[in-house]
Amino acid sequence: MSHHYDYLIAGGGLAGLTLAYAIAKTPALQDKKVLIIDREVKHRNDRTWSFWAAEPTMFDHIVHRTWKKINFISDTLNRQFELTRYRYATIRGIDFYQEVNQVLQRAANIAFLYGEITEIGQAGEQAYATVNGQRVTGNYLFDSLFRAELFNPYDAGYHYIRQHFKGYVIRTPQPFFDDSAITMFDFRTKQKDGVYFFYILPYDKNVALVEYTGFSRDLLPETEYDHELQNYLHNRLQLVDYEVEETEFAVIPMTDFRFESRKGRIIRIGVQGGMSKPSTGYAFIRIQRQVEKIIKSLQTSSTPFYNEAFRPQFRIYDAMLLNIMHREGWQIAHIFSAMFRRNPIERILRFLDEQTHLGEDLLIMASVPPLPFLESIYNLIFRRKPIKQIKKYRS
Ligand SMILES: Cc1cc2nc3c(=O)[nH]c(=O)nc-3n(C[C@H](O)[C@H](O)[C@H](O)COP(=O)(O)OP(=O)(O)OC[C@H]3O[C@@H](n4cnc5c(N)ncnc54)[C@H](O)[C@@H]3O)c2cc1C
């Protein structure tokens, strides 16, 4: 095996595999030798990616379900919204891995290497990765390995909280769910030390993913996720007869820390490249857009360096929301209730997706209670950040 490639892809998860798939589908890149490196073969349904989009994606043909209705529920608002331009969709991890593997196995220019990457760097004009003690080199390396040592939000004074959730895929013997609508937020639960809500994706009338999600500094004791889920199913949904078919637990960083997107010949992609939306944790669509830009740049300039659309206002909005979540997470249910009550749903989705223009941003701002944001602005200007109280961030 030759040890030099045009492109090394460190991490064959969502970002690495999306990039490899896009390379395989781009005729002008068929002569580029690519190596994907990961510590594991993907054969488990290890996650489900949901997203909203108005435009087509490369993976629409493997979408598990789409919905055109969204429920929002809190103590003060219970409303169903209809989507027109947008769709809410979900892709099962296993379907994604199978589709990508099938295409990549047929691509003569793309190979896999399985093993632990212990080092990534650049020597002269070559990027390299050390895998199982052996060095492989490339003209460029795409890095999607999330590494704690590259992520230090507290020293730099950024916010950092964790999105933690446990989900059950449940099956009911009788039709139970309205499978035409997802529940994006059901805030009818104790707001504890952060933001807490339930999220429901009904795959059909008998099967749904029901998730209990928190945005907070600390995780909950393990049993509490189950307790909350069971309580919600039994007491809120009045559902007693069901079977749990799968469970999912995850912790995702939510931070306004500025991930370095490029270092010499190393380009950071995926969550490590800052593609996770700081205030929501959604990353799927942002990763698709990042890959599109990289592919375009590889075709037009033979380099992967694309212009990052810098829209500073969204960094500020994210920082303000994270500041509120840190300080008084319970306010988020009120803020979101006001936002969902006073804005068309697609404006909200565009806003959360960073696609709104300033006029629309102002309409959103005018619809929410101003005081928590004013306090955030004060904190941001005077660097009075609640994060100073937190000593530990690595789990
Ligand atoms: C359970 C879960 C559910 C999620 N749901 C959604 C969702 O619904 N919508 C959404 O938009 N986002 C969601 N996210 C967030 C985000 O989309 C995912 O985390 C996504 O997988 C990030 O892609 P990535 O390529 O950056 O990282 P990953 O997909 O995690 O890929 C990183 C890869 O690097 C490999 N790796 C790491 N370290 C090493 C090493 N040292 N050596 C070799 N290999 C290594 C890992 O095995 C992995 O395959 C979810 C995240 C999780 C964890």
The ligand as a Gaussian input file, in Angstrom:
#p B3LYP/6-31G(d) Opt

LIG

0 1
 C      -26.400000      10.704000      19.321000
 C      -26.260000      11.977000      18.523000
 C      -27.363000      12.471000      17.861000
 C      -27.243000      13.624000      17.089000
 N      -28.342000      14.087000      16.442000
 C      -28.236000      15.162000      15.642000
 C      -29.344000      15.599000      14.896000
 O      -30.442000      15.058000      14.999000
 N      -29.190000      16.667000      14.068000
 C      -27.998000      17.307000      13.930000
 O      -27.909000      18.257000      13.136000
 N      -26.925000      16.932000      14.660000
 C      -27.013000      15.879000      15.499000
 N      -25.922000      15.477000      16.222000
 C      -24.696000      16.322000      16.172000
 C      -23.786000      16.025000      14.962000
 O      -24.508000      16.076000      13.760000
 C      -23.138000      14.660000      15.075000
 O      -22.350000      14.618000      16.230000
 C      -22.274000      14.323000      13.858000
 O      -22.042000      12.945000      13.881000
 C      -20.968000      15.102000      13.841000
 O      -20.210000      14.697000      12.745000
 P      -18.613000      14.673000      12.806000
 O      -18.138000      14.055000      11.563000
 O      -18.099000      15.996000      13.204000
 O      -18.282000      13.705000      14.046000
 P      -18.545000      12.142000      14.123000
 O      -19.695000      11.749000      13.294000
 O      -18.569000      11.814000      15.578000
 O      -17.242000      11.515000      13.461000
 C      -15.958000      11.538000      14.071000
 C      -15.288000      10.207000      13.723000
 O      -13.943000      10.230000      14.190000
 C      -13.624000       8.941000      14.688000
 N      -12.522000       9.123000      15.637000
 C      -12.492000       9.955000      16.706000
 N      -11.267000       9.910000      17.301000
 C      -10.528000       9.047000      16.581000
 C       -9.166000       8.582000      16.676000
 N       -8.327000       9.049000      17.612000
 N       -8.723000       7.695000      15.772000
 C       -9.545000       7.234000      14.786000
 N      -10.834000       7.635000      14.642000
 C      -11.311000       8.529000      15.522000
 C      -14.900000       8.451000      15.344000
 O      -14.926000       7.034000      15.396000
 C      -15.968000       9.018000      14.393000
 O      -16.322000       8.080000      13.400000
 C      -26.003000      14.323000      17.002000
 C      -24.916000      13.821000      17.715000
 C      -25.041000      12.681000      18.469000
 C      -23.819000      12.200000      19.229000

